[in-house]
């Protein structure tokens, strides 16, 4: 299994870190323990993490300010990937924010709170539906981000919560370096998309690696984990790393112990019978499984 992959023009370890959980409950407000949040970020980098996923609408502003406090000046090999396309209401609500002014303001907010002159990768999050990816042209939104890239404020562009049609539309307009969608061992709608992106050396970054499991599926995953002396989360992460070399993982946590558990997933070798059992979870949910 390859341990690294290209993200834009940088090489990153495939097991990274997602900063979302560093904010308060509901990804809103400050963390319960400010110093512990800083410690988790520093422990992640000390353990070799060089890909951190964040957004200025986490908090809002909270996770980026924590990242800056914990890690600035940043290590030369650290790649910070941020996301735009939403904002938070005073009550913590999530609000679609994709007007030209809102997208531009979001880029500048991320730059200011991370204390950067240029953002390495910015994912444009599409939210045409609250239920997941939904069709619709993203060209007007992408044009704004491409304009900010031309100004030198954004180095590379990614996409989040998109359909294969939208990925194709975007790639016809500009270079896309990563796609970030929900995907895990039981939700595999993007199987074909992952393969096509891998063929063109484009990273795929799944979120919710344990999301949407039925009780039966969770029980089956736990059985595989117990047989291998691992946690279900470790097995879910190891399966993703095994699936395709272009998959980059960004599991999040506010616990140093949980961080260490997650990073250990890179050391797990899944035997053939475990892979067969895990692939069967998708089949039992009706999801597509590659032939």
C-alpha positions in Angstrom: 0.0 0.0 0.0 1.4 3.4 -0.9 1.7 5.8 2.0 1.7 9.1 0.1 -0.1 10.7 -2.8 0.0 14.0 -4.7 -2.4 16.7 -3.7 -2.0 19.6 -6.2 1.8 19.8 -6.6 2.5 18.6 -3.0 3.1 15.2 -1.7 1.1 14.3 1.4 0.7 11.3 3.7 -2.6 9.6 2.8 -3.8 9.6 6.4 -4.4 13.2 7.3 -6.5 15.1 9.9 -9.9 16.9 9.8 -10.2 19.8 12.1 -14.0 20.1 12.2 -14.4 18.5 15.6 -12.1 21.0 17.3 -14.9 23.5 17.4 -17.7 23.4 20.0 -20.8 21.2 19.9 -22.5 21.2 16.5 -19.2 22.6 15.0 -20.2 25.9 16.6 -18.4 28.1 19.1 -15.1 27.5 21.0 -13.9 24.1 22.1 -14.6 22.9 25.6 -10.8 22.7 26.2 -8.8 25.2 24.3 -5.4 23.8 25.3 -6.4 20.2 24.4 -7.4 21.4 21.0 -4.0 22.9 20.4 -2.4 19.7 21.8 -4.2 17.5 19.3 -3.1 19.7 16.3 0.5 19.6 17.5 0.4 15.9 18.1 -1.0 15.3 14.6 1.9 17.2 13.0 4.4 15.5 15.3 3.1 12.1 14.2 3.7 12.9 10.5 0.3 14.4 9.5 1.0 16.9 6.7 -2.6 17.3 5.3 -5.1 19.1 7.5 -8.7 19.8 6.3 -10.5 22.8 7.7 -12.9 25.7 6.9 -13.5 29.1 8.3 -17.2 28.3 8.7 -16.2 25.7 11.3 -16.9 27.6 14.5 -17.1 29.9 12.6 -13.5 31.0 12.5 -12.6 28.8 15.5 -10.8 25.9 13.9 -8.6 28.1 11.6 -7.7 30.3 14.6 -6.7 27.2 16.6 -4.6 25.9 13.7 -2.8 29.2 13.4 -2.2 29.4 17.2 -1.0 25.8 17.4 1.1 25.5 14.2 2.0 29.0 12.8 4.7 29.4 11.4 3.7 26.3 9.5 6.1 23.4 8.7 7.2 23.5 5.1 5.5 20.2 4.2 2.1 21.0 5.8 -0.8 21.3 3.4 -3.8 23.2 4.7 -7.0 22.5 2.7 -10.0 24.7 3.3 -13.5 24.9 2.1 -16.0 27.6 1.0 -19.7 27.6 0.1 -21.4 28.0 3.4 -21.7 30.3 6.4 -23.1 30.0 9.9 -26.1 31.8 11.3 -26.2 33.3 14.9 -28.0 30.2 16.0 -25.4 27.8 14.5 -27.4 27.1 11.4 -25.7 26.2 8.2 -26.5 28.6 5.4 -25.7 28.2 1.7 -23.3 31.0 0.8 -22.3 31.0 -2.9 -22.8 34.5 -4.2 -19.7 36.1 -5.7 -19.3 38.3 -2.6 -19.8 35.5 -0.2 -17.3 33.2 -1.9 -14.7 36.0 -2.1 -15.3 37.0 1.5 -14.8 33.3 2.5 -11.4 33.1 0.8 -10.3 36.2 2.5 -11.6 35.0 5.9 -9.6 31.8 5.5 -6.5 33.7 4.5 -6.8 36.1 7.5 -7.6 33.5 10.2 -4.9 31.0 9.0 -2.5 33.9 8.5 -1.6 32.9 4.9 -0.9 34.8 1.8 -2.3 32.1 -0.5 -4.5 29.1 0.2 -2.9 25.8 -1.0 -6.2 24.1 -1.9 -9.8 25.4 -1.6 -12.7 23.1 -2.0 -15.9 24.6 -3.4 -18.7 22.9 -1.5 -22.0 22.5 -3.5 -25.2 22.3 -1.6 -28.0 22.3 -4.1 -29.8 19.7 -1.9 -29.7 19.0 1.8 -29.8 15.3 1.0 -26.4 15.1 -0.7 -25.0 15.8 -4.1 -27.6 17.1 -6.6 -27.4 18.0 -10.2 -27.0 21.6 -11.4 -24.4 23.7 -13.2 -21.6 24.8 -11.0 -19.9 26.9 -13.6 -20.9 30.4 -12.2 -19.6 29.4 -8.8 -16.4 27.9 -10.1 -15.8 31.0 -12.2 -15.6 33.1 -9.0 -13.1 30.7 -7.4 -11.0 30.5 -10.6 -10.9 34.3 -10.6 -9.5 34.3 -7.1 -7.0 31.7 -8.2 -5.9 34.0 -11.1 -5.4 36.8 -8.5 -2.9 34.5 -6.7 -5.1 34.0 -3.6 -5.8 30.3 -4.3 -3.2 27.8 -5.6 -5.4 24.8 -6.4 -9.1 24.1 -6.6 -11.1 21.1 -5.3 -14.8 20.2 -5.2 -17.0 18.9 -2.4 -20.4 17.2 -2.3 -20.6 16.9 -6.1 -21.9 14.6 -8.8 -19.7 13.0 -11.5 -21.4 15.3 -14.0 -20.4 18.3 -12.0 -16.8 17.0 -11.7 -16.7 16.7 -15.5 -18.1 20.2 -15.9 -15.5 21.6 -13.5 -12.6 19.8 -15.2 -13.6 21.3 -18.5 -13.2 24.7 -16.9 -10.1 24.5 -14.8 -7.7 22.0 -13.1 -9.3 20.1 -10.2 -6.9 18.5 -7.7 -9.3 16.7 -5.4 -12.9 15.7 -4.8 -14.4 15.4 -1.3 -17.6 13.4 -1.0 -19.4 11.1 1.4 -18.1 7.6 0.9 -17.4 4.6 3.1 -17.6 0.8 3.1 -21.4 0.8 2.9 -22.0 4.0 0.8 -20.2 3.4 -2.4 -22.0 5.4 -5.1 -18.7 7.0 -6.1 -16.9 3.7 -7.0 -16.6 4.6 -10.7 -15.7 8.2 -10.0 -12.9 7.2 -7.7 -11.5 5.0 -10.4 -11.7 7.7 -13.1 -10.0 10.3 -10.8 -7.3 7.8 -9.9 -6.6 7.3 -13.7 -5.9 11.1 -13.9 -4.0 11.3 -10.6 -6.7 13.3 -8.8 -7.2 12.8 -5.1 -10.5 11.6 -3.6 -11.1 12.6 0.0 -14.1 10.7 1.6 -15.9 12.1 4.6 -18.1 10.3 7.1 -16.1 7.1 7.0 -18.5 5.6 9.6 -21.6 7.4 8.6 -24.9 5.8 7.7 -24.3 2.3 8.9 -27.3 0.1 9.8 -27.1 -1.8 13.1 -26.5 -5.0 11.2 -23.7 -3.5 9.2 -22.1 -1.9 12.3 -22.2 -5.3 14.0 -20.6 -7.0 11.0 -17.8 -4.4 11.0 -17.3 -4.8 14.7 -16.8 -8.6 14.1 -14.1 -8.0 11.5 -12.5 -5.4 13.8 -12.5 -7.8 16.8 -11.0 -10.6 14.7 -8.1 -8.3 13.8 -7.6 -6.8 17.2 -8.6 -3.3 16.0 -11.4 -0.8 16.4 -14.3 -0.5 13.9 -13.0 3.0 13.0 -9.5 1.7 12.3 -10.9 -1.1 10.0 -13.1 1.4 8.2 -10.1 3.6 7.6 -7.8 0.8 6.6 -10.4 -0.5 4.1 -10.5 3.0 2.4 -6.7 3.1 2.2 -6.7 -0.4 0.7 -9.4 0.5 -1.9 -7.5 2.9 -4.1 -4.1 4.8 -3.9 -5.8 8.2 -4.6 -7.9 8.1 -1.5 -6.8 10.5 1.2 -8.3 10.3 4.7 -9.1 13.2 7.0 -10.6 11.6 10.2 -11.3 14.1 12.8 -11.1 14.0 16.6 -10.5 16.3 19.6 -8.8 13.5 21.6 -5.1 12.7 21.4 -5.7 9.0 22.2 -8.3 8.8 19.4 -5.9 10.6 17.1 -3.3 7.9 17.7 -5.9 5.2 17.1 -6.8 6.7 13.8 -3.3 7.1 12.6 -2.5 3.5 13.4 -5.0 2.4 10.7 -2.2 3.0 8.2 -0.4 0.0 9.7 -3.3 -2.5 9.4 -3.0 -5.1 6.7 -6.4 -6.5 5.8 -6.4 -10.2 4.9 -8.4 -11.3 1.8 -11.2 -12.7 3.9 -11.7 -9.4 5.8 -11.8 -7.5 2.5 -14.4 -9.9 1.2 -16.5 -9.5 4.4 -16.3 -5.7 4.2 -17.2 -5.6 0.6 -20.2 -7.7 1.5 -21.5 -4.8 3.7 -22.0 -2.7 0.6 -23.8 -5.5 -1.2 -26.1 -6.0 1.8 -27.1 -2.3 1.7 -27.8 -2.4 -2.1 -24.8 -0.2 -2.9 -22.8 -0.9 -6.0 -19.8 -3.1 -5.6 -17.1 -3.3 -8.3 -17.0 -6.5 -10.3 
